[in-house]
Amino acid sequence: MSDARPIGVFDSGVGGLTVLRELHRQLPGEELVYIADLLHFPYGPRSLAEVRAYALRIISHLVGFDTKLVVIGCNTATAAALNAAREVFDVPIVGVIAPGAQAAVETTSNSRVAVISTLGTHESQEYVHALREANPGVAVLSKPAPDLVRIVEDGMADTPRADASLQAVLEEILEWGADTLVLGCTHYPLLKPALRRVVGDKLSIVDSAQTTAAKVLRVLKVNRLESGTVVAGRLRLLVTAQPQQFLSVARRLFGDDLEAPSITDPWSDVTTAPVAS
Ligand code: DGL
């Protein structure tokens, strides 16, 4: 049996594209629809209740595109809305926190894991719970790093501004003796070149993209939802507000042939023609 319906993915901005890229790599035959909620970017400083309301509306909009599974490609929205979404929608919904925690416990050798994330994710304590569920013997240091999100969204991930901001947040983590750093925000994998400059090989860097895509693959298999084709699936990008740096960051990840995003309004269920950014 095969199922050609698309998989939906969303985030507040470019961050979830790091998950989208891995989904496209591990599941090349699947069609993917991505929504960047630029209208409400950033999610990190907002209350979890507010982020939950946005996330539920966006998932409902994605379900309107006949998606067979939805990936919450955002840690803040996963912390705020994963459980609520599973109560409301019938499609399988996959978040990024449990897969990120799994990757971390498989990586650490000294059982000291640090997590950097948005304020919302940090305050939810969801990474602490997920890491301790995966391995109760792991010690966790969680630190918010909100400035990094804006730096990445502005297309400044590989600049001295990024290095300085990382330096400030990682000092305590290195002193604490972590051997593994979880990038608990899907924007942060775009900082990997800067991270390498700042920490060298003192920390193993872990993110959720690979393990989330592997989880999606398992869920599709178990539920017999795979597309059953190897022909490259379409990547469709949607944004909730006029994009600024969005397309240039997206094309850096997916190549210049990537189609321009369309503006979509999940609150009135209207999608317009593609726009350039
Ligand atoms: N990429 C998101 C995350 O993983 C959200 C960043 C933000 O909008 O503050 O949390």
py3Dmol code that shows the C-alpha trace and the ligand (Angstrom):
import py3Dmol

protein = """\
ATOM      1  CA  MET A   1       0.000   0.000   0.000  1.00  0.00           C
ATOM      2  CA  SER A   2       1.264   3.522  -0.718  1.00  0.00           C
ATOM      3  CA  ASP A   3       0.141   6.968   0.338  1.00  0.00           C
ATOM      4  CA  ALA A   4       1.155   9.962  -1.788  1.00  0.00           C
ATOM      5  CA  ARG A   5      -0.220  12.611   0.585  1.00  0.00           C
ATOM      6  CA  PRO A   6       2.331  15.165   1.856  1.00  0.00           C
ATOM      7  CA  ILE A   7       3.969  15.464   5.274  1.00  0.00           C
ATOM      8  CA  GLY A   8       3.477  18.842   6.986  1.00  0.00           C
ATOM      9  CA  VAL A   9       6.262  20.596   8.906  1.00  0.00           C
ATOM     10  CA  PHE A  10       6.253  23.986  10.632  1.00  0.00           C
ATOM     11  CA  ASP A  11       8.312  26.405  12.698  1.00  0.00           C
ATOM     12  CA  SER A  12       8.312  30.122  13.483  1.00  0.00           C
ATOM     13  CA  GLY A  13      10.909  30.762  10.739  1.00  0.00           C
ATOM     14  CA  VAL A  14      13.907  29.149   9.051  1.00  0.00           C
ATOM     15  CA  GLY A  15      14.788  26.799  11.947  1.00  0.00           C
ATOM     16  CA  GLY A  16      12.492  23.954  10.973  1.00  0.00           C
ATOM     17  CA  LEU A  17      14.178  23.888   7.569  1.00  0.00           C
ATOM     18  CA  THR A  18      17.019  22.008   9.295  1.00  0.00           C
ATOM     19  CA  VAL A  19      14.486  19.263  10.079  1.00  0.00           C
ATOM     20  CA  LEU A  20      12.928  19.541   6.612  1.00  0.00           C
ATOM     21  CA  ARG A  21      16.345  19.010   5.009  1.00  0.00           C
ATOM     22  CA  GLU A  22      16.890  15.802   6.974  1.00  0.00           C
ATOM     23  CA  LEU A  23      13.369  14.561   6.164  1.00  0.00           C
ATOM     24  CA  HIS A  24      14.067  15.193   2.470  1.00  0.00           C
ATOM     25  CA  ARG A  25      17.366  13.310   2.781  1.00  0.00           C
ATOM     26  CA  GLN A  26      15.995  10.282   4.658  1.00  0.00           C
ATOM     27  CA  LEU A  27      12.597  10.174   2.912  1.00  0.00           C
ATOM     28  CA  PRO A  28      13.334  11.501  -0.581  1.00  0.00           C
ATOM     29  CA  GLY A  29      10.097  10.217  -2.106  1.00  0.00           C
ATOM     30  CA  GLU A  30       7.843  12.124   0.294  1.00  0.00           C
ATOM     31  CA  GLU A  31       6.186  15.409  -0.643  1.00  0.00           C
ATOM     32  CA  LEU A  32       6.765  18.024   2.085  1.00  0.00           C
ATOM     33  CA  VAL A  33       4.767  21.163   2.924  1.00  0.00           C
ATOM     34  CA  TYR A  34       6.510  23.647   5.242  1.00  0.00           C
ATOM     35  CA  ILE A  35       4.955  26.607   7.038  1.00  0.00           C
ATOM     36  CA  ALA A  36       7.129  29.341   8.582  1.00  0.00           C
ATOM     37  CA  ASP A  37       4.985  31.400  10.940  1.00  0.00           C
ATOM     38  CA  LEU A  38       6.946  34.602  10.307  1.00  0.00           C
ATOM     39  CA  LEU A  39       3.944  36.644  11.429  1.00  0.00           C
ATOM     40  CA  HIS A  40       4.510  35.453  15.004  1.00  0.00           C
ATOM     41  CA  PHE A  41       8.312  34.994  14.965  1.00  0.00           C
ATOM     42  CA  PRO A  42       9.931  34.590  17.468  1.00  0.00           C
ATOM     43  CA  TYR A  43       8.044  31.980  19.493  1.00  0.00           C
ATOM     44  CA  GLY A  44      10.697  31.717  22.209  1.00  0.00           C
ATOM     45  CA  PRO A  45       9.797  34.769  24.337  1.00  0.00           C
ATOM     46  CA  ARG A  46       6.008  34.175  24.117  1.00  0.00           C
ATOM     47  CA  SER A  47       3.957  32.322  26.702  1.00  0.00           C
ATOM     48  CA  LEU A  48       3.481  28.605  26.077  1.00  0.00           C
ATOM     49  CA  ALA A  49      -0.302  29.173  25.900  1.00  0.00           C
ATOM     50  CA  GLU A  50       0.138  31.696  23.083  1.00  0.00           C
ATOM     51  CA  VAL A  51       2.529  29.428  21.158  1.00  0.00           C
ATOM     52  CA  ARG A  52       0.113  26.520  21.665  1.00  0.00           C
ATOM     53  CA  ALA A  53      -2.716  28.536  20.092  1.00  0.00           C
ATOM     54  CA  TYR A  54      -0.561  29.394  17.032  1.00  0.00           C
ATOM     55  CA  ALA A  55       0.656  25.813  16.701  1.00  0.00           C
ATOM     56  CA  LEU A  56      -2.817  24.286  16.839  1.00  0.00           C
ATOM     57  CA  ARG A  57      -4.059  26.719  14.186  1.00  0.00           C
ATOM     58  CA  ILE A  58      -1.101  25.947  11.916  1.00  0.00           C
ATOM     59  CA  ILE A  59      -1.499  22.197  12.320  1.00  0.00           C
ATOM     60  CA  SER A  60      -5.174  22.552  11.439  1.00  0.00           C
ATOM     61  CA  HIS A  61      -4.152  24.506   8.307  1.00  0.00           C
ATOM     62  CA  LEU A  62      -1.604  21.802   7.396  1.00  0.00           C
ATOM     63  CA  VAL A  63      -4.279  19.141   7.847  1.00  0.00           C
ATOM     64  CA  GLY A  64      -6.281  21.181   5.292  1.00  0.00           C
ATOM     65  CA  PHE A  65      -3.469  20.413   2.782  1.00  0.00           C
ATOM     66  CA  ASP A  66      -4.386  16.736   3.242  1.00  0.00           C
ATOM     67  CA  THR A  67      -1.174  15.945   5.124  1.00  0.00           C
ATOM     68  CA  LYS A  68      -0.769  12.380   6.403  1.00  0.00           C
ATOM     69  CA  LEU A  69       1.586  13.312   9.276  1.00  0.00           C
ATOM     70  CA  VAL A  70       2.718  16.577  10.865  1.00  0.00           C
ATOM     71  CA  VAL A  71       6.176  17.316  12.266  1.00  0.00           C
ATOM     72  CA  ILE A  72       6.427  20.156  14.782  1.00  0.00           C
ATOM     73  CA  GLY A  73       9.821  21.363  13.542  1.00  0.00           C
ATOM     74  CA  CYS A  74      10.216  23.692  16.500  1.00  0.00           C
ATOM     75  CA  ASN A  75      11.233  22.873  20.057  1.00  0.00           C
ATOM     76  CA  THR A  76       9.231  25.726  21.599  1.00  0.00           C
ATOM     77  CA  ALA A  77       6.048  24.638  19.802  1.00  0.00           C
ATOM     78  CA  THR A  78       6.772  20.994  20.688  1.00  0.00           C
ATOM     79  CA  ALA A  79       7.026  21.964  24.370  1.00  0.00           C
ATOM     80  CA  ALA A  80       3.871  24.063  24.131  1.00  0.00           C
ATOM     81  CA  ALA A  81       1.585  22.003  21.914  1.00  0.00           C
ATOM     82  CA  LEU A  82       2.628  18.384  21.217  1.00  0.00           C
ATOM     83  CA  ASN A  83       0.319  16.770  23.775  1.00  0.00           C
ATOM     84  CA  ALA A  84      -2.605  19.109  23.054  1.00  0.00           C
ATOM     85  CA  ALA A  85      -2.238  18.530  19.294  1.00  0.00           C
ATOM     86  CA  ARG A  86      -2.322  14.776  19.739  1.00  0.00           C
ATOM     87  CA  GLU A  87      -5.604  15.143  21.610  1.00  0.00           C
ATOM     88  CA  VAL A  88      -7.153  17.225  18.832  1.00  0.00           C
ATOM     89  CA  PHE A  89      -5.923  15.793  15.505  1.00  0.00           C
ATOM     90  CA  ASP A  90      -6.174  12.307  14.057  1.00  0.00           C
ATOM     91  CA  VAL A  91      -2.964  12.433  11.971  1.00  0.00           C
ATOM     92  CA  PRO A  92       0.266  11.265  13.646  1.00  0.00           C
ATOM     93  CA  ILE A  93       2.165  14.229  15.117  1.00  0.00           C
ATOM     94  CA  VAL A  94       5.917  14.070  15.756  1.00  0.00           C
ATOM     95  CA  GLY A  95       7.824  16.580  17.908  1.00  0.00           C
ATOM     96  CA  VAL A  96      11.555  17.296  18.058  1.00  0.00           C
ATOM     97  CA  ILE A  97      12.341  17.153  21.791  1.00  0.00           C
ATOM     98  CA  ALA A  98      12.258  13.400  22.506  1.00  0.00           C
ATOM     99  CA  PRO A  99      14.352  12.625  19.376  1.00  0.00           C
ATOM    100  CA  GLY A 100      16.920  15.300  20.399  1.00  0.00           C
ATOM    101  CA  ALA A 101      17.136  13.862  23.911  1.00  0.00           C
ATOM    102  CA  GLN A 102      17.591  10.358  22.507  1.00  0.00           C
ATOM    103  CA  ALA A 103      20.462  11.521  20.301  1.00  0.00           C
ATOM    104  CA  ALA A 104      22.125  13.165  23.329  1.00  0.00           C
ATOM    105  CA  VAL A 105      22.030  10.149  25.656  1.00  0.00           C
ATOM    106  CA  GLU A 106      23.449   8.008  22.856  1.00  0.00           C
ATOM    107  CA  THR A 107      26.315  10.494  22.448  1.00  0.00           C
ATOM    108  CA  THR A 108      27.472  11.448  25.961  1.00  0.00           C
ATOM    109  CA  SER A 109      30.354   9.547  27.567  1.00  0.00           C
ATOM    110  CA  ASN A 110      30.479  11.410  30.905  1.00  0.00           C
ATOM    111  CA  SER A 111      26.672  11.715  31.423  1.00  0.00           C
ATOM    112  CA  ARG A 112      26.837  15.526  31.535  1.00  0.00           C
ATOM    113  CA  VAL A 113      24.560  16.980  28.907  1.00  0.00           C
ATOM    114  CA  ALA A 114      23.976  20.700  28.327  1.00  0.00           C
ATOM    115  CA  VAL A 115      21.007  22.078  26.408  1.00  0.00           C
ATOM    116  CA  ILE A 116      20.675  25.516  24.840  1.00  0.00           C
ATOM    117  CA  SER A 117      17.230  26.623  23.732  1.00  0.00           C
ATOM    118  CA  THR A 118      14.704  29.443  23.609  1.00  0.00           C
ATOM    119  CA  LEU A 119      13.309  30.834  26.840  1.00  0.00           C
ATOM    120  CA  GLY A 120       9.996  29.010  26.306  1.00  0.00           C
ATOM    121  CA  THR A 121      11.644  25.621  25.856  1.00  0.00           C
ATOM    122  CA  HIS A 122      13.984  26.250  28.815  1.00  0.00           C
ATOM    123  CA  GLU A 123      11.128  27.226  31.124  1.00  0.00           C
ATOM    124  CA  SER A 124       9.001  24.242  30.065  1.00  0.00           C
ATOM    125  CA  GLN A 125      11.778  21.901  31.341  1.00  0.00           C
ATOM    126  CA  GLU A 126      10.752  19.479  28.572  1.00  0.00           C
ATOM    127  CA  TYR A 127      14.361  18.666  27.662  1.00  0.00           C
ATOM    128  CA  VAL A 128      15.196  17.844  31.262  1.00  0.00           C
ATOM    129  CA  HIS A 129      12.200  15.489  31.374  1.00  0.00           C
ATOM    130  CA  ALA A 130      12.984  13.879  28.018  1.00  0.00           C
ATOM    131  CA  LEU A 131      16.689  13.412  28.812  1.00  0.00           C
ATOM    132  CA  ARG A 132      15.963  11.923  32.224  1.00  0.00           C
ATOM    133  CA  GLU A 133      13.345   9.652  30.685  1.00  0.00           C
ATOM    134  CA  ALA A 134      15.883   8.435  28.130  1.00  0.00           C
ATOM    135  CA  ASN A 135      18.551   7.988  30.844  1.00  0.00           C
ATOM    136  CA  PRO A 136      17.853   8.920  34.494  1.00  0.00           C
ATOM    137  CA  GLY A 137      21.582   8.885  35.236  1.00  0.00           C
ATOM    138  CA  VAL A 138      22.266  11.914  33.029  1.00  0.00           C
ATOM    139  CA  ALA A 139      22.985  15.309  34.644  1.00  0.00           C
ATOM    140  CA  VAL A 140      21.458  18.189  32.678  1.00  0.00           C
ATOM    141  CA  LEU A 141      22.365  21.873  32.476  1.00  0.00           C
ATOM    142  CA  SER A 142      19.760  23.874  30.550  1.00  0.00           C
ATOM    143  CA  LYS A 143      20.487  27.420  29.409  1.00  0.00           C
ATOM    144  CA  PRO A 144      18.340  29.832  27.378  1.00  0.00           C
ATOM    145  CA  ALA A 145      20.082  31.434  24.393  1.00  0.00           C
ATOM    146  CA  PRO A 146      17.374  33.651  22.874  1.00  0.00           C
ATOM    147  CA  ASP A 147      19.691  36.028  20.942  1.00  0.00           C
ATOM    148  CA  LEU A 148      20.872  33.204  18.704  1.00  0.00           C
ATOM    149  CA  VAL A 149      17.437  32.777  17.119  1.00  0.00           C
ATOM    150  CA  ARG A 150      17.360  36.330  15.759  1.00  0.00           C
ATOM    151  CA  ILE A 151      20.975  36.031  14.583  1.00  0.00           C
ATOM    152  CA  VAL A 152      20.088  32.946  12.518  1.00  0.00           C
ATOM    153  CA  GLU A 153      16.811  34.371  11.216  1.00  0.00           C
ATOM    154  CA  ASP A 154      18.698  37.501  10.082  1.00  0.00           C
ATOM    155  CA  GLY A 155      21.056  35.325   8.007  1.00  0.00           C
ATOM    156  CA  MET A 156      24.012  36.149  10.353  1.00  0.00           C
ATOM    157  CA  ALA A 157      24.762  32.590  11.549  1.00  0.00           C
ATOM    158  CA  ASP A 158      28.317  32.498  10.231  1.00  0.00           C
ATOM    159  CA  THR A 159      29.534  35.891  11.501  1.00  0.00           C
ATOM    160  CA  PRO A 160      31.519  37.365  14.444  1.00  0.00           C
ATOM    161  CA  ARG A 161      28.150  38.406  15.980  1.00  0.00           C
ATOM    162  CA  ALA A 162      27.238  34.722  16.233  1.00  0.00           C
ATOM    163  CA  ASP A 163      30.655  33.793  17.649  1.00  0.00           C
ATOM    164  CA  ALA A 164      30.395  36.444  20.404  1.00  0.00           C
ATOM    165  CA  SER A 165      26.893  35.379  21.395  1.00  0.00           C
ATOM    166  CA  LEU A 166      27.880  31.692  21.497  1.00  0.00           C
ATOM    167  CA  GLN A 167      30.992  32.463  23.518  1.00  0.00           C
ATOM    168  CA  ALA A 168      28.882  34.123  26.212  1.00  0.00           C
ATOM    169  CA  VAL A 169      26.384  31.278  26.491  1.00  0.00           C
ATOM    170  CA  LEU A 170      28.885  28.402  26.309  1.00  0.00           C
ATOM    171  CA  GLU A 171      31.354  29.601  28.948  1.00  0.00           C
ATOM    172  CA  GLU A 172      29.391  28.187  31.901  1.00  0.00           C
ATOM    173  CA  ILE A 173      28.611  24.989  29.966  1.00  0.00           C
ATOM    174  CA  LEU A 174      32.301  24.310  29.338  1.00  0.00           C
ATOM    175  CA  GLU A 175      33.184  25.104  32.961  1.00  0.00           C
ATOM    176  CA  TRP A 176      30.445  22.714  34.137  1.00  0.00           C
ATOM    177  CA  GLY A 177      32.183  19.917  32.237  1.00  0.00           C
ATOM    178  CA  ALA A 178      29.514  18.916  29.714  1.00  0.00           C
ATOM    179  CA  ASP A 179      30.778  16.651  26.956  1.00  0.00           C
ATOM    180  CA  THR A 180      27.592  16.927  24.871  1.00  0.00           C
ATOM    181  CA  LEU A 181      25.615  19.985  23.789  1.00  0.00           C
ATOM    182  CA  VAL A 182      22.043  19.628  22.594  1.00  0.00           C
ATOM    183  CA  LEU A 183      20.921  22.288  20.143  1.00  0.00           C
ATOM    184  CA  GLY A 184      17.458  22.577  21.653  1.00  0.00           C
ATOM    185  CA  CYS A 185      16.185  24.987  19.025  1.00  0.00           C
ATOM    186  CA  THR A 186      15.897  24.065  15.373  1.00  0.00           C
ATOM    187  CA  HIS A 187      17.469  27.382  14.350  1.00  0.00           C
ATOM    188  CA  TYR A 188      20.761  26.482  16.034  1.00  0.00           C
ATOM    189  CA  PRO A 189      22.107  23.783  13.653  1.00  0.00           C
ATOM    190  CA  LEU A 190      22.673  26.658  11.208  1.00  0.00           C
ATOM    191  CA  LEU A 191      25.279  27.923  13.717  1.00  0.00           C
ATOM    192  CA  LYS A 192      27.476  24.827  13.415  1.00  0.00           C
ATOM    193  CA  PRO A 193      30.425  26.563  11.689  1.00  0.00           C
ATOM    194  CA  ALA A 194      30.422  29.257  14.414  1.00  0.00           C
ATOM    195  CA  LEU A 195      30.032  26.606  17.122  1.00  0.00           C
ATOM    196  CA  ARG A 196      33.081  24.766  15.833  1.00  0.00           C
ATOM    197  CA  ARG A 197      35.083  28.003  15.914  1.00  0.00           C
ATOM    198  CA  VAL A 198      34.050  28.637  19.522  1.00  0.00           C
ATOM    199  CA  VAL A 199      34.232  25.159  21.113  1.00  0.00           C
ATOM    200  CA  GLY A 200      36.539  23.259  18.745  1.00  0.00           C
ATOM    201  CA  ASP A 201      36.146  19.592  19.634  1.00  0.00           C
ATOM    202  CA  LYS A 202      35.505  20.167  23.362  1.00  0.00           C
ATOM    203  CA  LEU A 203      31.802  19.298  22.953  1.00  0.00           C
ATOM    204  CA  SER A 204      29.881  16.807  20.845  1.00  0.00           C
ATOM    205  CA  ILE A 205      27.092  18.757  19.155  1.00  0.00           C
ATOM    206  CA  VAL A 206      23.718  17.061  18.869  1.00  0.00           C
ATOM    207  CA  ASP A 207      20.494  18.216  17.221  1.00  0.00           C
ATOM    208  CA  SER A 208      17.091  16.659  16.620  1.00  0.00           C
ATOM    209  CA  ALA A 209      16.983  16.650  12.834  1.00  0.00           C
ATOM    210  CA  GLN A 210      18.383  13.184  12.117  1.00  0.00           C
ATOM    211  CA  THR A 211      16.594  11.355  14.921  1.00  0.00           C
ATOM    212  CA  THR A 212      13.315  13.156  14.173  1.00  0.00           C
ATOM    213  CA  ALA A 213      13.473  12.105  10.514  1.00  0.00           C
ATOM    214  CA  ALA A 214      14.279   8.537  11.591  1.00  0.00           C
ATOM    215  CA  LYS A 215      11.246   8.609  13.883  1.00  0.00           C
ATOM    216  CA  VAL A 216       9.011   9.878  11.064  1.00  0.00           C
ATOM    217  CA  LEU A 217      10.255   7.022   8.894  1.00  0.00           C
ATOM    218  CA  ARG A 218       9.291   4.519  11.612  1.00  0.00           C
ATOM    219  CA  VAL A 219       5.842   6.068  12.129  1.00  0.00           C
ATOM    220  CA  LEU A 220       5.153   6.018   8.371  1.00  0.00           C
ATOM    221  CA  LYS A 221       6.198   2.364   8.167  1.00  0.00           C
ATOM    222  CA  VAL A 222       4.176   1.217  11.169  1.00  0.00           C
ATOM    223  CA  ASN A 223       1.064   3.036   9.930  1.00  0.00           C
ATOM    224  CA  ARG A 224       1.594   2.026   6.277  1.00  0.00           C
ATOM    225  CA  LEU A 225       1.753   5.646   5.160  1.00  0.00           C
ATOM    226  CA  GLU A 226       4.918   5.587   3.015  1.00  0.00           C
ATOM    227  CA  SER A 227       4.734   7.142  -0.465  1.00  0.00           C
ATOM    228  CA  GLY A 228       6.339   4.025  -1.921  1.00  0.00           C
ATOM    229  CA  THR A 229       8.249   6.048  -4.536  1.00  0.00           C
ATOM    230  CA  VAL A 230      11.860   7.161  -4.900  1.00  0.00           C
ATOM    231  CA  VAL A 231      11.019  10.004  -7.291  1.00  0.00           C
ATOM    232  CA  ALA A 232      12.043  13.205  -5.430  1.00  0.00           C
ATOM    233  CA  GLY A 233       9.010  14.640  -3.633  1.00  0.00           C
ATOM    234  CA  ARG A 234       8.000  18.287  -4.029  1.00  0.00           C
ATOM    235  CA  LEU A 235       9.104  20.784  -1.366  1.00  0.00           C
ATOM    236  CA  ARG A 236       6.425  23.401  -0.897  1.00  0.00           C
ATOM    237  CA  LEU A 237       7.195  26.463   1.263  1.00  0.00           C
ATOM    238  CA  LEU A 238       4.572  28.695   2.851  1.00  0.00           C
ATOM    239  CA  VAL A 239       5.035  31.739   5.084  1.00  0.00           C
ATOM    240  CA  THR A 240       2.497  33.654   7.188  1.00  0.00           C
ATOM    241  CA  ALA A 241       4.106  37.083   6.516  1.00  0.00           C
ATOM    242  CA  GLN A 242       6.294  38.726   3.891  1.00  0.00           C
ATOM    243  CA  PRO A 243       9.651  36.900   3.982  1.00  0.00           C
ATOM    244  CA  GLN A 244      12.916  38.838   4.394  1.00  0.00           C
ATOM    245  CA  GLN A 245      15.968  36.540   4.580  1.00  0.00           C
ATOM    246  CA  PHE A 246      13.841  33.394   4.434  1.00  0.00           C
ATOM    247  CA  LEU A 247      14.372  32.356   0.817  1.00  0.00           C
ATOM    248  CA  SER A 248      18.117  33.005   0.815  1.00  0.00           C
ATOM    249  CA  VAL A 249      18.596  30.847   3.941  1.00  0.00           C
ATOM    250  CA  ALA A 250      16.312  28.176   2.461  1.00  0.00           C
ATOM    251  CA  ARG A 251      18.213  28.157  -0.857  1.00  0.00           C
ATOM    252  CA  ARG A 252      21.511  27.837   1.002  1.00  0.00           C
ATOM    253  CA  LEU A 253      20.117  24.612   2.504  1.00  0.00           C
ATOM    254  CA  PHE A 254      18.244  23.193  -0.484  1.00  0.00           C
ATOM    255  CA  GLY A 255      19.870  24.757  -3.552  1.00  0.00           C
ATOM    256  CA  ASP A 256      18.857  27.525  -5.934  1.00  0.00           C
ATOM    257  CA  ASP A 257      16.081  25.537  -7.605  1.00  0.00           C
ATOM    258  CA  LEU A 258      13.935  25.663  -4.488  1.00  0.00           C
ATOM    259  CA  GLU A 259      10.568  27.226  -5.303  1.00  0.00           C
ATOM    260  CA  ALA A 260       9.784  30.617  -3.747  1.00  0.00           C
ATOM    261  CA  PRO A 261       7.386  30.576  -0.782  1.00  0.00           C
ATOM    262  CA  SER A 262       3.712  31.504  -0.990  1.00  0.00           C
ATOM    263  CA  ILE A 263       2.023  33.587   1.663  1.00  0.00           C
ATOM    264  CA  THR A 264      -0.590  31.641   3.541  1.00  0.00           C
ATOM    265  CA  ASP A 265      -3.076  32.719   6.184  1.00  0.00           C
ATOM    266  CA  PRO A 266      -3.938  29.850   8.537  1.00  0.00           C
ATOM    267  CA  TRP A 267      -6.452  32.097  10.268  1.00  0.00           C
ATOM    268  CA  SER A 268      -8.584  32.516   7.138  1.00  0.00           C
ATOM    269  CA  ASP A 269      -7.310  29.450   5.216  1.00  0.00           C
ATOM    270  CA  VAL A 270      -6.216  31.522   2.189  1.00  0.00           C
ATOM    271  CA  THR A 271      -2.957  30.902   0.258  1.00  0.00           C
ATOM    272  CA  THR A 272      -1.690  33.289  -2.454  1.00  0.00           C
ATOM    273  CA  ALA A 273       0.811  32.908  -5.320  1.00  0.00           C
ATOM    274  CA  PRO A 274       4.564  32.540  -4.616  1.00  0.00           C
ATOM    275  CA  VAL A 275       6.434  35.690  -3.572  1.00  0.00           C
ATOM    276  CA  ALA A 276      10.144  36.439  -3.905  1.00  0.00           C
ATOM    277  CA  SER A 277      12.198  37.437  -0.835  1.00  0.00           C
TER     278      SER A 277
END
"""
ligand_1 = """\
10
DGL
N 13.068 27.204 15.973
C 12.313 27.334 17.144
C 12.616 26.343 18.224
O 13.113 25.278 17.927
C 11.781 28.651 17.592
C 12.631 29.851 17.644
C 11.788 31.056 18.001
O 10.871 31.373 17.250
O 12.046 31.688 19.057
O 12.317 26.570 19.368
"""
view = py3Dmol.view(width=600, height=400)
view.addModel(protein, "pdb")
view.setStyle({"model": 0}, {"cartoon": {"style": "trace"}})
view.addModel(ligand_1, "xyz")
view.setStyle({"model": 1}, {"stick": {}})
view.zoomTo()
view.show()
